[in-house]
Amino acid sequence: GMALSVPTTAVLLTGKRAVVWVETGPNVFVPRNVVAGAVSGEYTEIISGLRAGEMVAATGGFLLDSESRLSQPNAPDEHAAHQ
């Protein structure tokens, strides 16, 4: 059947959660918690947390995460509650 899916390389699995980086403007990305489902080939089903048509970073998620933390070292970890 039809399912919303993204490239598996776009999904960052941290053990207890899955995150994708969603493009909100030209070259502007924000992290989004998602619920990942089945993996089929090079794609991962997204059960919730993402809408059809939203653009995600297919690669470089770890780099985006690292850069985000380095640019705001004193900012609270917005994902801490989800760990």
PyMOL commands that set and color helices and strands:
alter all, ss='L'
color gray80, all
select helices_A, chain A and resi 8-10+61-71+80-82
alter helices_A, ss='H'
color red, helices_A
select strands_A, chain A and resi 5-7+12-13+18-25+28-40+43-48
alter strands_A, ss='S'
color yellow, strands_A
deselect
rebuild
show_as cartoon
